[in-house]
Amino acid sequence: MVKWYIGDDKMNKVAFITGAGGYIGSETAVTLAKSGIKVAVCDINNETVANTVKRIEDIGGVAKSYVAD
């Protein structure tokens, strides 16, 4: 799905996803994490962004959350 964008070298990639507490942002973040990319997730809602981070960590991914408006 996103291979054309990220290429093959995923070890040093970091994606910053805004709106990561919502459905599309969360699914995008999880998909990128599954492919080995570290993900910085940002949303206005602390609970939903924390849930996204948990989903990523549960699959062995690396994520950091940020709350901002």
N, C-alpha and C positions, 0 to 999 in steps of 0.2 A: 504494500500500500504506500509506504513512504520511502522505499528504497531509492527511487530516483532523486530524492532530495538529500538524503543523508549519505549516500555512497556506501562503500564497504568498510571504511575506517570508523568504527563506532566508539572505540575506546576513549577518545578524547573529545567526544561530543557532549554538549550540554544544551538542552532545550528549555526555554523559558515559556511556559504555557500560562496565559492569562485566562481567567474564567474557568480555572481547573476544578472548581467545585460543582460546576454544572455538568450535564450529561456529555456534551460534545467535547468540552475541555478535558474532562476526566478520562474519557475513552481515548482521546488523543494522547494524553500523558501516559496512560497504561500501555498503549500500543508502542510508543517510543521506548518506554522502559523495557518492554519485552524484547526489543531488538538490541538492547545493550546500551542505550543512551541514558546518561544521567539527566534527571528532570528537576527543574525548579518550577514549582506550581504556585500560582498566585490566584487569590480570589478575595472577595469582600467578606465572605463568611468563613470564620475559623473552623467551624465544625465540618463543613463539607470539604474544605481543602485538606483537613487532617484525615478525613476518610480516604481521599485520593492518595495521600502519602502512604497510608496503611495498606491500601490495595497494591501499591507499587512495591512496598517492602515485603509484603506477603509472597510476591512472586520472585523475590530475590533482587529487585531493582534498587536503585539509589535515587532518593528524592528528598527535597528540602522544601518546606512550605513557607510562603510569605502571605501576609494578610495586608491588603491595601485597597483603597477605594480610588 
